[in-house]
Amino acid sequence: MPIDKWSDRIWVVNLQDDPVFTEDMEFLADQAVSPDPMPDLILDLSGIDHLGSSNLSAMLRLRKSVIDRQTRLRLTAPPDPVWAVLLTTGLDKVFEFSHDTPTALAELQIRR
């Protein structure tokens, strides 16, 4: 799994298309229910070519877990086809986005 544990408080997850996407989201879901503190998450979507309904559902479940654990979630760098899906489904208004990972890192650190 391409997770960069940037700090104790922030993880950067470089998502890829399925089946890796599903495995990554399952790992993150397990982290969300563990007794360990959950870090803020940055999901880099630049490696995704397609988002299906199961992918979107997993992302929404993760978002709920992040909110319940009082941490934060940012999505970065969605390619045009992925951005189109997010716009069509209205999820562009549900998730927080940053232009790229360095920007997301800066925003999470500033708004701590």
C-alpha positions in Angstrom: 0.0 0.0 0.0 1.4 3.3 -1.0 1.0 5.2 2.3 3.5 7.9 3.3 3.3 8.4 7.0 4.3 12.0 6.6 4.0 12.6 10.4 2.3 11.0 13.4 -0.7 13.3 12.6 -0.8 13.1 8.7 -0.8 10.2 6.3 -0.7 10.7 2.5 -2.3 7.8 0.6 -1.5 7.5 -3.1 -4.6 5.7 -4.4 -4.6 3.5 -7.5 -7.3 1.8 -9.5 -8.9 -1.4 -8.3 -8.1 -3.9 -7.0 -5.5 -1.8 -5.1 -8.1 1.0 -4.3 -10.4 -1.5 -2.5 -7.5 -2.9 -0.5 -6.3 0.5 0.5 -9.7 1.6 1.6 -10.2 -1.6 3.6 -6.9 -0.9 5.4 -8.0 2.7 6.1 -11.4 1.5 7.4 -9.6 -0.9 9.8 -7.5 2.0 11.0 -10.6 4.0 11.6 -12.0 1.4 14.1 -8.7 0.7 15.8 -8.1 2.1 19.3 -5.0 3.9 18.0 -5.3 7.6 17.2 -6.3 8.2 13.6 -4.2 10.7 11.6 -5.5 13.3 9.2 -5.6 11.7 5.7 -4.7 13.1 2.3 -6.0 10.9 -0.5 -4.0 11.6 -3.7 -6.3 10.7 -6.6 -3.8 11.3 -9.4 -3.3 7.6 -9.9 -7.1 6.9 -10.4 -8.6 6.6 -13.9 -12.1 5.5 -12.8 -14.3 5.7 -9.8 -17.2 3.2 -9.5 -20.1 3.2 -7.1 -18.3 0.9 -4.7 -15.3 3.2 -4.7 -17.5 6.2 -4.0 -19.3 4.3 -1.2 -15.9 3.4 0.4 -14.8 7.0 0.3 -18.0 8.1 1.9 -17.7 5.5 4.7 -14.1 6.6 5.3 -15.2 10.3 5.4 -17.8 9.4 8.1 -15.2 7.5 10.1 -12.8 10.4 9.8 -15.5 12.8 11.1 -16.4 10.5 13.9 -12.8 10.2 15.0 -12.5 14.1 14.8 -9.7 14.0 12.2 -9.7 15.4 8.7 -9.7 14.2 5.1 -8.5 15.9 2.0 -8.7 14.7 -1.6 -6.0 15.9 -4.1 -5.3 15.9 -7.8 -8.3 14.2 -9.2 -7.9 13.6 -13.0 -10.6 15.0 -15.2 -12.6 11.8 -15.5 -12.6 11.3 -11.8 -13.5 15.0 -11.2 -16.4 14.6 -13.6 -17.8 11.7 -11.5 -17.4 13.8 -8.3 -19.2 16.7 -9.9 -22.0 14.6 -11.3 -22.6 12.9 -8.0 -22.4 16.2 -6.0 -19.5 14.8 -4.0 -17.5 17.9 -4.9 -19.5 19.6 -2.2 -19.1 16.8 0.3 -15.3 16.3 0.3 -12.6 18.9 0.9 -10.1 19.3 -2.0 -6.7 20.7 -2.4 -4.9 21.3 -5.7 -2.0 18.9 -4.8 -0.4 17.1 -1.9 2.0 19.8 -0.8 -0.9 22.3 -0.7 -3.0 19.8 1.3 -0.1 19.3 3.8 0.3 23.0 4.3 -3.4 23.5 4.8 -3.7 20.7 7.3 -0.7 22.0 9.3 -1.9 25.6 9.3 -5.5 24.7 10.3 -4.4 22.4 13.1 
